[in-house]
Amino acid sequence: MDRYTKTILTVIAVALVAIAAQNTITPAKARGDNCGSYMEPCFVKVLN
């Protein structure tokens, strides 16, 4: 295989790993009680 083919296959492999890993990470959720106002910042907590 030439260098170009190896590079393309590596990029495809990295993209597939990223897609697979995306399904295992849970999204963070922000509080819904008046956060984001002038004196009340929003804090993000990762749920396990």
N, C-alpha and C positions, 0 to 999 in steps of 0.2 A: 504494500500500500504506500502511496505517496503521502507527503506531509499534509497536503490539502485535505485528503480523505480522512486522515487521522484527526485533523482539527475539526472538521465538520461533525464527525462521529462523537468527539469529545463534547462539543457544544450541545448536541442532541442529548447525550447522556446526562450532562449537568442540568439541562432543562427538565428532563424526566424526573430526576431526583428532586428538583425544586417543586415540581407539581405534586409528587408523592409526599413531600414534607409539609406542603401547604395544608393537606388534609389532617395532619396530626396536631397542628398548632391551633389552640382555641383562641378566638378573638377576645380582646380586653373589652370590658364594659364600663362605662362611666356612670356615676351616680345620677339619678334623675331628679333629685330634690333641689332645685334652684341653683345648681352649679353653673358657673360661667357668668354670674353677675359681677358687678363692679368689685365687691369685697369678698366674694365667695368663689375661689378658683375650683376647677374640676380636678379631681384626683382619679387616676386610673389604677385599678387593681386587677391583676391577672388571676383568673379563677383556675384552680387546678382540678 
